[in-house]
Amino acid sequence: MSLPTRRESRGLVPDLFDLLEAPLAALRPMAGQQMRLEDYVENGRYVLRAELPGIDPDKDVEISVSNGMLTIHAERRHEERQAHRTEFRYGSFTRSVMLPPNVDENDVKATYDKGILEVSVRLAQEKEERKRIPVEMPGKKKS
């Protein structure tokens, strides 16, 4: 069973990219914000967890699966308050993740608890069927 490809550190260049990415992220519009994810396989299911504190999953989350892609769209709405300072991020968050090739897109479940959205998709049983391929030889008649 294979999981989606993940970007892993490959030495100085990716680490330098990571250092530059954080300050540049602050300049992107709110719609381009990233949600932090983790994934794993457990009990025959591919599980994706997203850090989404401060949202109402009934109103602010949309999850879709299509053609091997799982997409999570969430929106954290700004509440008007008399604040002197805020470091909270508001706006839209969207992430799409390629699912493993053997998922059952008809069996997707989602839960939200303590700021963590968890989406799980059942993995179909991989069958190892061996098919014998006959070898043909030119000029030899089949018996």
C-alpha positions in Angstrom: 0.0 0.0 0.0 1.4 3.4 -0.9 0.7 6.8 0.7 0.7 10.1 -1.0 4.1 11.6 -1.8 5.4 13.9 0.9 8.0 16.5 0.7 11.0 15.5 2.7 14.1 17.5 3.6 16.8 16.9 1.1 19.6 19.0 2.5 20.4 22.7 2.6 18.2 23.9 -0.3 14.8 22.7 1.0 15.7 23.9 4.5 16.5 27.3 3.1 13.2 27.3 1.2 11.4 26.5 4.4 13.0 29.4 6.2 12.0 31.8 3.4 8.5 30.4 3.0 7.2 31.5 6.4 7.8 35.2 6.0 6.5 35.1 2.4 3.3 33.3 3.6 2.4 36.5 5.5 2.3 38.4 2.3 -0.1 36.0 0.5 -3.9 36.8 0.5 -6.0 35.0 3.2 -7.4 32.6 0.6 -3.9 31.1 0.2 -3.4 30.2 3.8 -2.4 26.6 4.5 -3.8 24.4 7.2 -1.4 22.0 8.9 -2.0 18.3 8.1 -0.9 14.9 9.2 -1.8 11.5 7.8 -1.4 7.9 8.6 -3.0 4.5 8.0 -4.9 2.8 10.8 -7.4 -0.1 10.9 -7.7 -0.4 7.2 -8.4 3.4 6.7 -6.3 6.3 5.4 -6.7 9.1 8.0 -6.0 12.7 7.4 -6.1 15.2 10.3 -6.2 19.0 9.8 -5.6 21.6 12.5 -8.6 23.9 12.2 -9.3 25.6 15.6 -12.1 28.1 16.0 -14.4 27.0 13.2 -17.9 25.7 13.2 -17.8 22.4 11.2 -21.5 22.6 10.4 -21.2 26.0 8.7 -17.6 26.5 7.9 -16.2 23.2 6.5 -16.7 21.5 3.1 -15.0 18.2 2.4 -15.1 16.6 -1.1 -13.5 13.5 -2.7 -13.2 13.2 -6.4 -10.8 11.3 -8.8 -8.4 10.4 -6.1 -8.2 13.9 -4.5 -9.5 14.8 -1.0 -10.2 18.5 -0.7 -10.9 20.3 2.6 -12.2 23.9 2.5 -12.7 25.8 5.7 -13.4 29.4 6.6 -12.7 31.1 9.9 -14.9 34.1 10.2 -13.8 37.3 11.9 -15.8 38.2 15.0 -16.2 42.0 15.7 -14.7 42.8 19.0 -13.0 45.7 20.7 -9.5 44.2 20.4 -6.3 46.1 20.7 -4.4 43.4 18.9 -5.1 40.2 17.2 -2.7 37.6 15.8 -5.5 35.2 14.8 -5.9 34.4 11.1 -9.2 34.7 9.5 -10.4 33.8 6.0 -10.5 30.7 3.8 -8.3 27.7 4.0 -8.2 25.1 1.3 -6.0 22.0 0.9 -6.2 19.1 -1.6 -4.3 15.8 -1.0 -3.8 13.0 -3.4 -5.3 9.8 -1.8 -3.6 6.4 -2.0 -4.6 4.5 -5.2 -6.7 1.8 -3.4 -9.2 4.0 -1.4 -13.0 3.5 -1.5 -14.3 7.0 -2.3 -17.8 5.9 -1.2 -16.7 5.2 2.4 -15.5 8.6 3.8 -16.1 9.7 7.4 -15.3 13.0 9.1 -15.2 14.1 12.7 -14.3 17.4 14.4 -13.1 17.5 18.0 -11.1 20.1 19.9 -10.0 22.0 16.8 -8.9 18.9 14.8 -10.8 17.8 11.7 -10.3 14.1 11.0 -11.2 12.6 7.7 -10.8 8.9 7.1 -11.3 6.9 3.9 -11.5 3.1 3.8 -8.7 1.3 1.9 -10.0 -1.4 -0.5 -8.4 -4.8 0.0 -5.6 -5.3 -2.4 -5.9 -8.6 -4.2 -2.8 -10.3 -5.4 -4.1 -12.2 -8.4 -1.5 -13.8 -10.5 -2.4 -14.2 -14.1 -0.4 -16.7 -16.1 0.6 -15.2 -19.5 1.2 -17.8 -22.2 4.3 -17.5 -24.3 3.8 -17.8 -28.0 6.5 -19.0 -30.4 6.3 -18.1 -34.0 5.8 -21.0 -36.3 4.7 -23.4 -33.6 1.1 -24.5 -33.7 -1.0 -24.5 -30.5 -2.1 -28.0 -29.4 
